[in-house]
Amino acid sequence: MSKNKSTIDLTSGRISLGLVKFALPLMAGNVLQQCYNLTDTLVVGRFIGKNALAAVGSAYTLMIFLTSIILGLRMGCGAFLSQP
């Protein structure tokens, strides 16, 4: 059986190397999300004003909350549907 070069076998080999390869895309996504939030805060705070900056700060927390709920439901549904 030939192995596809784009797959990573996390069940064999060094655990730390597989964990790092698995975590890098997640960390990169978090860094990009923080850069977006920082840029949004700078632009709104500098050009629109304090009230708009407060609204952006409040909306960011709500969006993180909703995203976390949706991702949790998605992972739960995936685990439920993958059972035989």
Buried (B, 14 or more C-beta within 10 A) or exposed (E): EEEEEEEEEEEEEEEEEBEEEEEEEEEEEEEEEEEEBEEBBEEBBEEEEEEEBEEBBEEBEEEEEEEEEEEEEEEEEEEEEEEE
